[in-house]
Amino acid sequence: MATIDVPCAQTGPRNVLILYSDDHSHHALGAAGNKEVMTPNLDRLASRGMLFTQAHVMGGHQGAVCVPSRAMLLTGRYVNRMPGDGSTIPASFRSLPEVLREKGYTTYHTGKWHSDKDSHHRMFSAAGDVFFGGMHFPRDGGQEHPTVYAFDPAGVWPETLRRRADTFSSTLYADNAIRFLSTPEAKERPFLCYVAFTSPHDPRTPPARWAARYDPSRIPLPGNFLPRHPFDNGDLNTRDEQLLPRPLDADTLRKDIAAYYAMISEMDEQVGRILDVLRSNGLDRNTLVVFAGDNGLAMGRHGLLGKQNLYEHSIRVPMIMAGPGIPRGGRYDGFVYLSDIAPTLLDLLGMPRPESFEALSHASVLRHPDKRIRDRIYNVYGNWSRSIKTADGMKLILYNVDGQQREQLFDLAADPLETRDLSADLSYRERKAQLRELLRQEMRDKHDDLDIDSADWGRAAARRKGRGS
């Protein structure tokens, strides 16, 4: 057994609980001001912790953005030096679970695992039911009866461990987490518990009692709803965008949003069960709790449905931190990446970060919420779109689709829904040039070797693909 080396006092942070949702956009949270969605347990968590209002997934180089998102969360890495699509995490990329496991922690996982099995074996000493894949396809039981594996300590995962569960996915993963948090080991030994939900990802088939709570006719359309996207953004035919026909029908979209909210509410209920057990077992006093989403969804905004774009609804995610040392009812409006969670947690636990981490700790903003660690945020999708956003709310998106270049400029302070493109306004010419230069700097800093001034971005992208150093 490894030596337990926890530098913090029993009354300080000792354990870590990470709750991760799937395809959950930043706006779909009561604590963020959404009056339609019911998230009482996440709102309660935000009230006893800090809400990060500008949390972002950096992006991805292919449609399944959740693959690199989850890898970035655990490894503190940025997307451009993830090998391929991020589905294989090299042993050279040290991870938060590995660091804690070496310190004597029990590292526990249940739910979605969208990376290779070898990395799971390195990171986790224990697990409940594990889902290997991106979504619960109906042919495999859907969300209602997900096909999962029981934990294999040897990391082989034979088919004999595979089964179809008899409970809804979120309930299944919450049951697993609750069983772990109720063990003597969880009370006696420090732990990392990682619960990776598959809600509200489609198939959006919420339990009937939650579906009944949302009347589609009472769901308002987003303020930036469009029947279709006004131009080719490079990925209009990806799977997410084929879930509903174009032009988008308002009534059909309302039904989809109602199901989306119902999926979020059923997951919120399971989050509440986990938090209640954490408190009843006396573990809330020394456990850092993080809730976050892996990426957002458009859900009809800008005529889109999915995450494969650089608008705010798809790159921003909900994020909450609570626990010892974190101010109650706090709010942080500075820019954060999901990658920043791992170094932040290690700082709060008083542990050094591995050299392979690239992201930045935000532990200091918990004491000084007016402090800004980042003054700009860079995002990437595919080999054809890049964006930069600055603290004053100006945002530039560049596209190169089949050699056709396009740009969009938004003033998010005045136009948070990104409905008024200012890129052709000559009065913004100098500001646009400044943003373009900042984007170049961020791309260099984040190891993105596309040449945005070239007619063909794709050639540089081909050189980048698969590089994992």
N, C-alpha and C positions, 0 to 999 in steps of 0.2 A: 504494500500500500504506500502511495506517495505521501511525503510529509506535507501536512497542512500548514501553510505559511500565509496567514491572513493578517496584514498589518493593521487593520482597522479594529477598533473596539467593538464589543458585542452590540453596543447601542448604536453604532454607526453602520454605514453600508457594508454588508458582508455578502449577501446573496444578490442574484440578478434574475429577473423574470422578464423575458422579451415576448410580447404578443404582437404577431405580424399578420396583417390582413392582406387580402389578395384583390387587386384592382379597385382599391378604395381611394377615391379622389378626396382632396383636401376639403372641399366644400360640403361633403356628405357627413357632417358631424354637427350635433346640436351645439357643442361648445364653440364651434366656429361661426355660429350665427344662423345655421340652417334651421328654419322653423318647421319644415316638413318631415324631416327624418327624425326618428325616435332613437336616441342613443343615451339613455339615462346613466348607464354604468360608465361609459367613456366620459360623459360629462362630469360624473362624480370623480373619476380619476383626474381629470383636468383641474377640478376645483381643489384637489389636495396636492397638486403638483404644478408643473409648468407646461403650457401649451406653446408649441413652436409653430408659428403661423406661416413661416416661409421655409418649410422643409421640402427638399427636392430629391427625386431620383436623378442622377446625372444623365441617364439615358441608356441607350442600347444600340447595337449595330444590326439588329434583326428584330422581327416582330414580337418575340417573346421577351419583352423587357424585364419580366419578373426573374428571368434566369440571372443576368448580371446583377440585378438589384439585390437579390438574396446573397449572392457571393460577395458583393461590395459591403453589405451590412456586416457580415461576419469577419471579413478580412481587412476592413479599413482601406481597401484599394479603390482606385478610380477605374472607370470602364475601359479606357483605351489600352491598358496593359493587362487586361484579362485575356487569356488565350481564347481565340475563337469567339464563341458566344458566351463564355463564362460557365458553361456546363461542366467543365473539368477544372477543379481548383488544385493547382500544383502544390506539392508538399513544401516548396520554397515560400509559398504565401502563408505566413503564420496567421492564425485566426484567433479571435477572442476565445472561443471554447478551448482551443489547444493551450493557450496561455494559462487559463484558469484550471484546466485539467492538470497541468504540470504543477500547479500550486496546491493540488490536493482537492480541488473541487469535484463534486459529482456534476458532470455535464450531461444534461438530459434534453431530449428532443422528442416532440410528437407533431405529426401533421406533414405538411408538404416539404419535400426535399427535391429540388430541381437541379441538383448537381450530381457529380459522380459518387458512387458508393464508397470508393476508397477514402475520399475526403470526409464523408460522414463517419467512417470508422475511426479516422484520426481524431475527429473533433468530439465525439460523444461517447461517454462511458456507459450510458444507459439511454433507453428510449421506450416510448410506448408504441402505438401504431404509427407506422410511417407510410406516407404516400409518395411513391417515386413517379413524378410526372408533372405536367403543367396544369391539367384540369381533369375533373372527374367526368369523363365522357359517359353519356347515357348507356352505351353498350357495356360499360364496366360498373354499372350501378348508379351512376350520377352522384349528385350531392346526397341523395337520400340513402344510398347504400354503397358507400365508397369502397373500392377495392384497395386494400392496404396490406402491409407486411408487419408481422410481429417482429420485435427487435431481435437481431442476430448479433450477439457479442463478438462472433468471429468475423463479421463483416462479409460473409459469403452470400447471404440472403437467398437460400434455396426456395423453390416454388412451394415446398411444404409449409412455409411460413406465410404464404399468401392466402388471403380470404376476403370475402365480401362482408362488410360490416352490416349490422342490423339497425344502426342508428344514423341520424343525420350527421354529416361530416363535422360540423362545429361542435355538436354535442359529444361526438366520439373523441375529438381531440381535447375538449375540456374535461371529459371524464378521465382521460389519461393523465392530464396535468394534475387534476385533483387527487387522484390516487397517489401520484408521486409526492405532492406537497403534504400528504397525510402520513407519509412513512416516517418512522423514527429517524432514518438517515437524513431526511430533509431538515429535521430539527437539530440534529447533532453535527452535521457536516455542511460546510458551505456549498452552495450549488449555483449553477446556471440552468435555468429552465427556459427552453425556447419552444414556444407554441406557435406553429405556422399554420394558420387557418387557410382554407381554400374559398372562403366567402369574402366578398360578394362576387367572385368570378362566376361567369356563366358555366354550366347551365343554371340560369336563375329560376330555381324551383323552390321557393321558400316553403317552410311548413305552413299548412293551411291557416292556422291561427294567426300567423304573422302576415300572410298574404291578405287576410281579411281586414287587417288594420289600415291598409292603404287603398283608398278608393281612387282608381286612375283618373276619374273625371274631376277630381279635386287637386290633382297634381299640376302645378303650373309648368309651362314650358320654360326652359332656360332663356334668360334674356338675350343670349347670343345664338339661339336656335336658328338653323338654316335647313332647308330641305336637302341640300347637297353642298359639298365644299366648292367654293367658286373657282378653284384651279387644281391642277394635278400637283399634289404635294409630294409625290414620289411613292406613296404606298396606299392608294385608294382601294386596292383589291385584296388587301390582307384579310385573313380570316375574320378578325373583329369587325371589319367594315362590311362583311357579307351577312351579318346576323339579321339585318333588316334591309328590305329593298329600298332603292332610291327612285324618286325623291322620297325622303323620310315623311311618313304620314304622322300628323300630330297626335291622333288618338292612339295609334300603335306605339309611338314613342312614350306616351304617358303610361301605358301599360308596362313598358320595359322599365321605366324609371320607378314605378310603383314596386315592381318585383325586385329591383336593385335595392331600394330602401328597405324592403322587407327582409332581404338577405342580410343587410347590415344590421338590422334590429335583432334578428335571430342570433347573429354572432355576438352582438353587444350583450345579449342575455347570458351567453356562455362566458363572456369576459367577466360579467358580474359574479357568476358562480365561482370562478377561479379567484377573484379578488376577495370574495367573502370567506373562502377557505383559507386564503393567505392570512387574513385578519384573525379568523377564529383560532388558527394554530399559532398565533402570536408572531408570525413571520413578517408581518408588514412593517414592524419597527426597525428591521435591519435588512430590508430587501429593496433594491433599486428596481423600479418597474418602468419598462419602456413599452409604449404602444406606438406602432407606426404602420403605414401601408406601403406596399412595395412599389406601386405606381398608380397613377390616376386613370380615369376613363373620361371620354368626351360625353357620352350619353346624349347625343344630339346637338351638342354645342359645335358651332362652326360647320354643321352638316356632317359631323363625324361621330363615330361610336366608340372607337377604341383608344388605345394608349400610344399609337404609332404616329406621334406628332409632337411638336414643341410648344403648343399652347399651354397656358397655365393649368387648365383642367386636367392635363395628362402628365405634366412634369411635377406638379406639386401634390404632396401627400399629407395626411394627418400625422402628427407626431406629438406625443405627450411623454414627459418624464416625471416620475413621482418617487418619493422615498426620503430617507434621512438626508438632511442637508439641502433638500430642494424646496424652495419657497412655495408655500401653498397659494394657489390662485395666481401664480406667476404667468407671465406672457412674454415671449421673446419673438420679436419681429425681424431679427436679422436672418441672413441667408445661411442655410444649413443643408448639407448633403446627408443622405442616409449612411454613407461611408463614415461620417463623423461620429456615429453612435459608438463604435467599438473603441476608438481612442478616448472618447469622453468617459465611458464606463471604466476603463482601466485607470484613468486619472482619479475618478471618484473613489475607486478601490485602493488607491495608493500604489499602483503597480506600474512598472515601466512598459512603454509600448514597444512592440517588435520593430526592427529596422524595416521590415517589408511594408509596414503601414504607410500609406500616402496621405490619408485624410487628417483633419485637424480636430483637436479636442475643443469642446465647448464647455468644459467644466467651469471655467471662470465666469461665464455669462449667468450661471445659476446664482452667483453672488452679486453680479453686476449686470442686470438685464439690459442696461443701456449700452453696454459694450458691443462692438461689432467685430467679429472674427474675420468675416468676409465682406468686402464692399461691392462685390459683383458675383454673379453666378453664371456659369457656362453650362449649356446643355447640348446633347448630341442625339440625333436619331438617324440611323442608316448611314449611307455614304453620300447623302444628298441634302441634309439639313443640319444647320448649326444655329445656336442662339446665344445671346449675351444679354444680361439684365443688370442694371446698376441700382444703387440704393435709392436714387431719386425716382425710380419707377420707369425709366426709359428702357425699352426692350427692342432689340433688333433680331430678326430671324432671316437667315439666308438659305436659299434653296438653289440646287443645281440638279434639275431633273432632265436626263437625256440631253444635256448640254444647254438646256433652257434655264437661264438664271433669273431669279426673282428675289425680291426682298420685301419685308414687312417691318414697319416701325410703329410701335405703340407707346403711348404715355399711360402707363398703368395707374398712375395716381389719379388721372382724370377719366380713364377708360379701362377699368379693371377687367371688363369682359372682352377686351381686344376686338372691338367692333369697328374702330376708326383707324385705318392704315394711313400713317403720316409720311410714308416713304417718298411720295412724290411731291411733298410740300417743300418748296425751296427754302423756307425759313428754318428747316431742320437739317439742311445740307451739312453744316459744320458738325452738328451733334451726331449725325449719322456716321460721318467719317471718324469721329472720336470713338464711337461704339465699335466700328469695324476694326480699328486698331486695338481696342481692348480685347476684342474677340481673338485677334491674332495672338496677342500675348497669352490669353487663357489657353488657347489651343497649344501653344508651345509648352506652357507650364504643365498641361495635362496630357502631354505626349500624343497629341493629335496631329498627324503629319499631312492632313489634307491641305492643299493650297487653294484657299478660297478666292484667290485672284486669278486662278487658272480657269480655262474654259472647260476642263475635264477633271473634276474632283476624283472620279472613280479610279484613275491610275494610281494616285497616291494611296487611296484606300486599299487597293489590292496589295500594296506593299505592307500596309499595317496589319491586315487580317492575319490572325493567328499568332501575333507576337505577344509573348507573355513574360518577357524579362523584366 
